[in-house]
Amino acid sequence: MKTNKLITLALSFMALIAVTSCVEDDDYSVPQTQGTEENAALNTLLGQIEAGTVQVVSIAEVKMMYNSTEPFEVDTDIVVKGYVSSSDATGNFFKEFYIQDAPENPTNGLQITTSTTDTYNKFNKGREVYIKLKDLFIGETRVGNGVTTIGGGTETDQYGTTVTAITNSQESTKMLRSPNTEVLVPLNISFSDVTGSLIGVYVQFDNVEFSDNLAGLRYFDPSQDYDTQRTLQACSGFDYSEFILETSAFSTFKNEMLPTSNGSIAGVITKNYTGDTTLLALNSTDDVMFNNSRCSVLDIANFTEIMGEDFDTATNNTDLDIAGWANFAEAGSRVWREKTYQGNGYAELSGYGSNDDSNIAWMVSPGINVDAQDVEFVSFEAAQHHLDTDDNTLEIFVSTDFDGTDVLGATWEPVSASLPSSSTSWYQFVSSGLIDLSSYSGTLHVAFKYTGSGNDTTLDGAYQVDNFSVLAEM
């Protein structure tokens, strides 16, 4: 265990909101019998905040305090506020709950490990919660599982040091609920949008279904001891994208049949026990709304490639100079580079060693005449290495008014694509999926925009792009 001695200095500019305690009942309003004590605690905390003796941190800041080594004890009067995103009312969560940073459009989540069961009696879904972090611990419940957790103590075994559950006595003074319960709006995302920051966040996937081979099966496989993983899929061009739903052996809905239709599903982003796999966990099957017909993937035989770039003509470690492609540095000295490895060419950009505070660079494709056919898709592959944070970004844009040279003078519209994140293995190329261009007209350009830094070591990672292709339906 180690104590973080830098929090006070790092957070000297922050401020917060408030706190109330909780009682164990089935009525989610603050009980009258303890209202005086809870209001007193709230008023005391508000006064401390106003006086500057207690400070607020966001969930994102709490996660940044933990550097994935040993847990540390918070020694500063700081408080984190969140909204409960999970519920153990159906038994699918056990001695834990998650909070997220907003009831709508959340960006970060956090795990709380407790000694109590039926936490939904106090910390029901949507409940506004304040956690006084002083004398609590920030770490992981299993070494290296990638889930930042608030705990009450620590323990050490042959694998390392982890946080232990918040005790009942700690819970009564440290974990305080307000009388407010918000209606959580699930964050609507695709499988490819899931990143580490969303662990603990209540999300929704649309236009998904369980894979064909699961028809006739239940949420839980009785031959397994603890958890069952079932594959969700979404039609993504010529193939399916996939995500895993995990169900506990103790859930009340474990014996329900998996639906065979297509639709929406909402739950909390979590990880499996070892931290190897990012998952979705249901609060209730009320969040499964599969009422549509199953989807169908496209038939590759109906399409032909009208433009392609595999970068195999690349000259290693030179500035990218391929006919028709634009290469422009908006900030800093770095532009996209041609790279080769074991005979394979690709484009790469990294801020490492640039000595620039900011590196922003654009790589723009040749023009695509999208009026020549009715249906077009663009796809590519991308990889990363030495990416420490998802703030070190690769973004994809399209433009119909780019003149071939003036990147900043063009109008750029962001488009969604599956991209590698900091949790993706280094040098592992990820398919973008198919980006539909059918709604555009005229001549369209596709841009790859890198944002990073050479002076900030958390933002000096690299992105690689390969196998750019434009397909048209014949």
WOBEL-V572045 format. One line per field, one symbol per residue. phi: phi as a letter, one per 30 degrees, with the letter a starting at -180 (. if undefined). Layout:
phi=???
This chain:
phi=.bcdccdeddcdccbbcbabdbbcaccddddddbeddddddddddedddddidbbcbddddedddccicddbcdcbdbbccabdccbcdcidbbhaacbbdadbhdbbbbcccbccchdddccdejddbcbddeicbcabdbeidicdbcbcabbbbdckcbdcddddddedcccbcdddccddceddbcedddbddddjcdbbcchbaddedceicceccddcdbbbcbdcbbdbicbccbbcccbddcddcecddddccclcbbacdbbdedidbdbcbddadddcbcbcdddbddcedcbbdcaabcidddceibddbceiccbbcdbicdbdcdbbbhiccacbbbdeidicdbbbbcbbdddcddddadbbbcbabbbbbhdcbdddcbbcbbbcbdcjbdddddcccdbdbdbdbdddeeicdcddiccdcddcbiccccccccbaacccddbcdbcbbahdbccbdd
